[in-house]
Amino acid sequence: MVQPVQASSSARPTHVRHIVLGLTVAAYMITYMDRQVLATTRPAIMAELGISLIAMGWVTFAFRIAYALFQVPGGWLGDTIGARRALTMVVSWWSVFTALTALAWSAASMIVIQVFFGLGEAGAFPIATRSLSRWMRPTERGFAQGITHAGSRLGGAITPPIVALAIVPFFGWRAAFYAFGVLGVVWSAVWFYYYRDTPEEHSGTNEAERELIAGGIKRKSTGKVPWRQILSHGNLWVLSVMYFFYNYNLNVYQDWFPTYLRQSRGMTLAQMGIYASLPLMAGVIGDLAGGWFSDMVLRRTGNVNRARRWVAIAGFLLSAAATVPAVLAHDPKISVACYCVAFFGLEWTVGISWAVTLDIGGDYAGSVSAVMNMLGNIGGAVAATVVTYTAARYGWNVPFLMTAGLCIIAAVLYLKIDASRKVFG
């Protein structure tokens, strides 16, 4: 009875965890693809449906506030029924409403559809974080979170040229929503077929991989989320306020950079499709580099705060420094190049922040990350209205200069974030 276990333990580990990570990266890509479809087609939608810039800001606000407010229910769902079923449900839900966006006929109808779209996407990141908490070792968490967020930014980066150059000119803006809606439904079917909530439940893992992931310790969750402990953890609230400012800045780029290029820099649809993708591509590199570098510091020093706190602060300061010349440059190419550096610095921080939710949240990382992401996306919702009003009244330079100041505030807040102080234990 003993010999087979020894043989299994001495075997080379299987690689199911890498496939799980790859599927999670794909989910993150789809979330940002679906959002960028609206960001890229926004000028065409505004022209066809007669929607003003400020009204379109309220359309974006509707998605953002629904997305923010349902972060906690989404994280709770994942921690309660498991990431396999929960992520299948929410991805299918929002994919249906991605497709239904093609049927919008007015600002009001767009707002209703975006609310339901936001309800579905709200569960994506918390549940996906929960899915990785059982599959990733502590020294892999920064990179895992970095590569998943890199996937989201890559999805956002490749979508504008696809939509602007291949779909809209030939099939119209509505066809883009149908196409990306189908993509999410296909992913849901693959996820439900392959993923399991723990390595022990997956028939493809061997004992060596299970020991590599968890040191041979079988983890057991009661399914009951201890909200009192989570919500009374002051460290989590500092993290969440920091993420408010990060997410505000993120959504200035994600939601409004294509419109900024069209209205402020005078680019054509084809030029906008190319140049709008460049900062997002720089963000992909930032996501990967920040998470990888944080894990490397952790492996070499064993100091989780040095690995998380100081690496993230460097990214925020770089973003703030690069934003000012990006705004003031007269040459659009130089401006976009500086925006690439600024977005690289911003995204350098995101994998680290989500790694902190794994560091402090453990088996309830889904709910812990949901609190952080809820407050963060309230920041994104605020950005939807503040950007449109300030751009309409003061021009497009002001919204982007504001992001530099918010990066500095986020860097100061990171001084108070303690990744070694766990919510439990």
C-alpha positions in Angstrom: 0.0 0.0 0.0 2.9 2.4 0.8 5.0 1.7 -2.3 2.6 3.2 -4.9 2.4 6.5 -2.9 6.2 6.7 -2.8 6.5 6.1 -6.5 3.8 8.7 -7.2 5.5 11.3 -4.9 8.8 10.8 -6.6 7.4 11.1 -10.1 7.7 14.4 -12.0 4.8 16.7 -11.3 2.0 17.0 -13.8 1.1 20.4 -15.3 -2.6 20.7 -14.7 -2.0 23.9 -12.7 -0.5 25.5 -15.8 -3.6 24.7 -17.9 -5.8 26.0 -15.2 -3.7 29.2 -15.2 -4.0 29.4 -19.0 -7.8 29.1 -18.9 -8.0 31.8 -16.2 -5.8 34.0 -18.4 -8.3 33.4 -21.2 -11.2 34.4 -19.0 -9.4 37.7 -18.1 -8.8 38.3 -21.8 -12.5 37.9 -22.6 -13.6 40.3 -19.8 -11.5 43.1 -21.3 -12.3 42.2 -24.9 -16.0 42.6 -24.2 -15.4 46.0 -22.5 -13.1 47.3 -25.3 -15.8 46.5 -27.9 -17.9 49.2 -26.4 -14.9 51.6 -25.9 -13.9 51.1 -29.6 -17.3 51.4 -31.1 -18.4 54.3 -28.8 -17.9 57.0 -31.5 -19.9 55.0 -34.0 -22.7 54.3 -31.5 -22.8 57.9 -30.5 -23.2 59.0 -34.1 -25.8 56.4 -35.1 -28.0 56.6 -31.9 -27.5 60.3 -31.3 -26.0 59.9 -27.8 -23.9 62.8 -26.4 -20.5 62.4 -24.7 -22.0 63.1 -21.3 -24.9 60.6 -21.9 -22.3 58.0 -22.9 -20.6 58.7 -19.7 -23.7 57.7 -17.9 -23.9 54.5 -20.0 -20.3 53.7 -18.8 -21.2 54.7 -15.2 -24.2 52.2 -15.3 -21.8 49.3 -16.1 -19.2 50.4 -13.6 -21.5 50.9 -10.6 -23.2 47.6 -11.2 -19.8 46.0 -11.6 -18.6 47.5 -8.4 -21.6 46.8 -6.2 -21.8 43.1 -7.2 -18.1 42.4 -6.5 -18.9 41.1 -3.0 -21.8 38.9 -4.0 -19.6 37.5 -6.9 -16.8 36.7 -4.5 -19.2 35.2 -2.0 -20.7 33.0 -4.8 -17.3 31.7 -5.7 -16.3 31.0 -2.1 -19.7 29.3 -1.5 -20.3 27.0 -4.5 -16.8 26.9 -5.9 -15.1 28.5 -8.8 -16.0 25.8 -11.3 -19.7 26.4 -11.2 -19.6 30.1 -10.3 -17.3 31.2 -13.1 -19.2 29.1 -15.6 -22.4 30.9 -14.5 -21.1 34.5 -14.6 -19.2 34.2 -17.9 -22.2 32.8 -19.6 -24.4 35.5 -18.1 -22.3 38.5 -19.2 -21.6 36.9 -22.7 -25.3 36.9 -23.3 -25.6 40.6 -22.5 -22.5 41.3 -24.6 -24.5 40.0 -27.5 -27.6 41.8 -26.5 -25.8 45.1 -26.6 -26.1 44.9 -30.4 -29.9 45.3 -30.0 -29.6 48.7 -28.2 -31.6 51.6 -29.8 -31.0 54.5 -27.4 -29.0 55.6 -24.4 -31.7 54.3 -22.0 -31.6 50.8 -23.5 -27.8 50.8 -23.5 -27.8 51.7 -19.8 -30.2 48.8 -18.9 -28.1 46.3 -20.9 -24.9 47.6 -19.4 -26.2 47.2 -15.9 -26.9 43.5 -16.5 -23.6 43.1 -18.3 -21.9 44.6 -15.2 -23.7 42.3 -12.8 -22.2 39.3 -14.7 -18.7 40.6 -15.1 -18.6 41.6 -11.4 -17.9 38.0 -10.3 -15.1 37.4 -12.8 -11.9 38.6 -11.0 -12.9 37.6 -7.4 -14.0 34.1 -8.5 -10.9 33.7 -10.8 -8.7 34.7 -7.8 -10.5 32.1 -5.7 -9.8 29.5 -8.5 -6.1 30.2 -8.3 -5.9 30.3 -4.5 -6.1 26.4 -4.5 -3.7 25.9 -7.4 -0.8 28.4 -7.0 2.0 28.3 -4.5 2.8 31.5 -2.5 6.0 32.2 -4.5 4.0 32.0 -7.8 1.2 34.3 -6.8 2.6 37.6 -8.0 3.4 36.1 -11.4 0.1 34.3 -11.6 -1.8 37.5 -10.9 0.5 39.4 -13.2 0.0 37.0 -16.1 -3.8 36.9 -15.7 -4.0 40.7 -15.7 -1.6 40.8 -18.6 -4.1 38.6 -20.4 -6.9 41.1 -19.7 -4.8 43.9 -21.0 -3.7 41.9 -24.1 -7.4 41.2 -24.8 -8.1 44.9 -24.5 -5.1 45.7 -26.7 -6.0 43.4 -29.6 -9.7 44.3 -29.6 -9.5 47.9 -30.9 -7.7 47.0 -34.2 -9.9 43.9 -34.7 -13.1 45.9 -34.2 -12.0 49.1 -36.0 -10.2 47.5 -38.9 -11.9 44.1 -39.5 -15.5 44.1 -38.1 -17.0 47.6 -38.1 -16.0 48.7 -41.7 -17.5 45.5 -43.2 -20.3 44.4 -40.8 -21.1 47.4 -38.6 -20.7 47.9 -34.9 -23.5 45.6 -33.9 -21.7 42.5 -35.4 -18.8 43.0 -33.0 -21.0 42.5 -29.9 -22.5 39.3 -31.4 -19.0 37.9 -32.2 -17.5 38.5 -28.7 -20.6 37.2 -27.0 -20.2 33.8 -28.6 -16.6 33.7 -27.6 -17.5 33.8 -23.9 -20.1 31.1 -24.2 -17.5 28.8 -25.7 -15.0 29.5 -22.9 -17.7 28.7 -20.3 -18.2 25.2 -21.7 -14.4 24.5 -21.8 -14.0 25.7 -18.2 -16.8 23.6 -16.8 -15.5 20.5 -18.6 -11.8 20.9 -17.5 -11.6 22.8 -14.2 -12.0 21.3 -10.7 -12.1 23.3 -7.5 -9.1 21.6 -5.9 -6.1 19.8 -7.3 -7.2 16.7 -5.3 -10.5 16.6 -7.3 -8.8 16.7 -10.7 -8.0 13.3 -12.2 -5.2 14.8 -14.2 -3.0 15.7 -11.2 -0.5 13.3 -9.7 0.6 13.2 -6.1 3.8 15.1 -7.0 1.9 18.1 -8.4 -0.5 18.1 -5.4 2.5 18.1 -3.0 4.2 20.8 -5.0 1.1 23.0 -4.8 0.2 22.5 -1.1 3.1 20.7 0.5 1.0 17.5 0.8 -1.6 19.3 3.0 -5.2 18.8 2.1 -7.1 22.0 2.6 -10.7 22.0 3.6 -13.2 24.9 3.4 -16.4 25.1 5.4 -18.1 27.0 2.6 -19.2 29.6 5.2 -17.5 33.0 4.5 -16.4 34.7 7.8 -17.4 38.2 6.8 -17.0 39.7 10.3 -13.3 38.9 10.2 -12.9 40.1 6.6 -14.6 43.4 7.0 -13.0 44.3 10.4 -9.5 43.9 8.9 -8.1 47.4 8.6 -5.3 46.3 6.3 -7.8 45.2 3.7 -9.5 48.7 3.7 -6.2 50.5 3.1 -5.6 48.1 0.2 -9.1 48.8 -1.1 -8.8 52.6 -0.9 -5.4 52.3 -2.8 -7.2 50.2 -5.4 -9.9 52.9 -5.8 -7.3 55.3 -7.1 -5.6 52.6 -9.2 -8.9 51.6 -10.9 -10.0 55.2 -11.5 -6.8 55.6 -13.5 -7.2 52.3 -15.3 -10.7 53.2 -16.5 -9.6 56.6 -17.8 -7.4 54.6 -20.2 -9.7 51.7 -20.8 -12.9 53.6 -21.4 -11.8 56.9 -22.7 -8.4 56.7 -24.4 -9.9 55.8 -27.8 -12.3 58.7 -27.6 -9.5 61.0 -26.5 -7.4 60.1 -29.5 -10.4 60.8 -31.8 -11.6 64.1 -30.2 -8.3 65.6 -28.9 -5.7 64.3 -31.2 -7.8 64.2 -34.4 -7.1 60.6 -35.3 -9.1 58.7 -37.9 -10.9 55.5 -36.9 -8.1 53.3 -38.3 -5.4 55.4 -36.6 -7.3 55.3 -33.3 -7.7 51.5 -33.6 -3.9 51.1 -33.7 -2.7 53.8 -31.3 -5.4 53.0 -28.7 -3.9 49.5 -28.4 -0.3 50.6 -27.7 -0.6 51.6 -24.0 -2.6 48.4 -23.4 0.2 46.4 -24.9 2.7 48.3 -22.7 0.4 47.3 -19.8 0.7 43.7 -20.7 4.5 43.9 -20.3 3.9 45.8 -17.0 1.6 43.2 -15.6 4.1 40.4 -16.4 7.1 42.3 -15.2 5.6 43.6 -12.0 4.3 40.3 -10.8 7.5 38.4 -11.8 9.8 41.0 -10.1 7.7 40.9 -6.9 7.9 37.1 -6.7 11.7 37.2 -7.4 12.2 39.7 -4.5 10.1 37.4 -2.3 12.1 34.3 -3.2 15.4 36.1 -2.6 14.5 38.0 0.6 11.7 36.1 2.2 10.2 39.5 3.0 6.7 39.7 1.6 6.4 43.5 2.4 9.6 44.3 0.6 8.4 42.2 -2.4 4.9 43.7 -2.5 5.0 47.2 -1.1 8.2 48.7 -2.5 7.8 47.2 -5.9 4.3 48.6 -6.3 5.3 52.0 -5.1 8.0 52.2 -7.8 5.3 51.5 -10.5 3.0 54.2 -9.3 5.7 56.8 -9.2 6.8 55.9 -12.7 3.3 56.3 -14.0 2.9 59.7 -12.4 6.2 60.9 -13.8 5.4 59.8 -17.4 1.9 61.2 -17.5 2.8 64.9 -17.4 4.9 64.9 -20.6 2.3 62.6 -22.2 -0.3 65.3 -21.7 1.8 68.2 -22.7 3.5 66.8 -25.8 2.3 68.4 -29.1 3.4 65.5 -31.3 0.7 62.7 -31.0 3.3 60.0 -31.4 5.5 61.3 -28.6 2.4 61.7 -26.5 1.2 58.1 -27.0 4.8 56.9 -26.3 4.7 58.6 -22.9 1.3 57.2 -22.2 2.7 53.8 -22.9 5.3 54.3 -20.2 2.7 55.7 -17.8 0.4 52.8 -18.3 3.3 50.3 -18.0 4.0 51.8 -14.6 0.3 51.7 -13.6 0.0 48.0 -14.6 3.3 47.1 -12.9 1.3 47.4 -9.7 -1.8 45.4 -10.4 -0.6 41.8 -10.2 1.1 42.8 -6.9 -2.1 44.1 -5.4 -4.0 41.0 -6.3 -1.2 38.9 -4.9 -1.7 40.7 -1.6 -5.3 39.5 -1.5 -4.0 35.9 -1.8 -1.3 36.6 0.8 -3.8 37.9 3.4 -6.9 36.1 2.3 -5.8 32.5 1.9 -8.8 30.2 1.3 -11.2 33.1 1.3 -9.2 35.1 -1.3 -12.3 35.4 -3.4 -14.3 37.4 -0.8 -11.2 39.4 0.3 -10.4 40.4 -3.3 -14.1 41.2 -3.9 -14.0 43.8 -1.3 -10.9 45.4 -2.8 -12.3 45.2 -6.3 -15.6 46.6 -5.2 -14.0 49.8 -3.9 -11.7 49.9 -6.9 -14.6 49.8 -9.3 -16.5 52.4 -7.5 -13.4 54.5 -8.5 -14.0 53.3 -12.0 -17.6 54.4 -11.9 -16.7 57.8 -10.6 -14.2 58.1 -13.4 -17.0 57.5 -16.0 -18.7 60.7 -15.0 -15.8 62.9 -13.8 -13.9 62.3 -17.1 -16.8 63.3 -19.4 -17.7 66.4 -17.4 -14.2 67.6 -17.0 -13.3 66.9 -20.7 -16.5 68.6 -21.9 -15.8 71.7 -19.7 -12.0 72.0 -19.5 -10.7 69.8 -22.3 -9.0 66.3 -22.3 -5.8 67.3 -20.7 -7.3 67.7 -17.2 -8.7 64.2 -16.8 -5.3 62.7 -17.6 -3.3 65.1 -15.4 -5.6 64.0 -12.6 -4.3 60.5 -13.0 -0.8 61.6 -12.1 -1.9 63.0 -8.8 -3.9 59.9 -8.0 -0.8 57.7 -8.6 1.1 59.6 -6.0 -1.8 59.1 -3.5 -1.8 55.4 -4.2 2.0 55.2 -3.7 1.6 56.8 -0.2 -1.2 54.4 0.7 1.0 51.4 -0.2 3.3 52.5 2.6 0.5 51.3 5.0 -0.3 48.0 3.3 1.1 45.0 5.2 1.0 41.8 3.2 2.2 39.7 6.1 -0.8 40.5 8.3 -3.4 37.9 7.3 -7.1 38.2 7.7 -7.1 34.7 9.3 -4.5 33.1 11.5 
